[in-house]
Amino acid sequence: MLTSWATVHGIASADADDYIHGLFQGVGSALSLQQLAADHETPNGSNERIRSTWFTPASTLQGHRINDPQ
């Protein structure tokens, strides 16, 4: 999603991809972002409920439309 957004705003896809990967490189190759989030959430707590309710593929696409109406 981040690479797509940057590409739409005139940054070459490969450059955007390299930049985004560089931002998250320190997270480590053994963890997925989903696992990282799960490790820092209280089961059935607010953070887990917000992530699982608000951050769905459909809401992410809607966020793109709201933040970048073209």
Residue pairs with C-beta under 8 A, 6 or more apart in sequence:
1 60
1 64
2 16
2 20
3 13
3 16
3 17
3 20
4 64
5 64
5 68
6 15
6 16
6 19
6 20
7 13
7 16
8 68
8 70
11 19
24 33
27 33
27 36
31 39
37 47
37 51
38 48
40 47
41 47
41 48
41 51
42 48
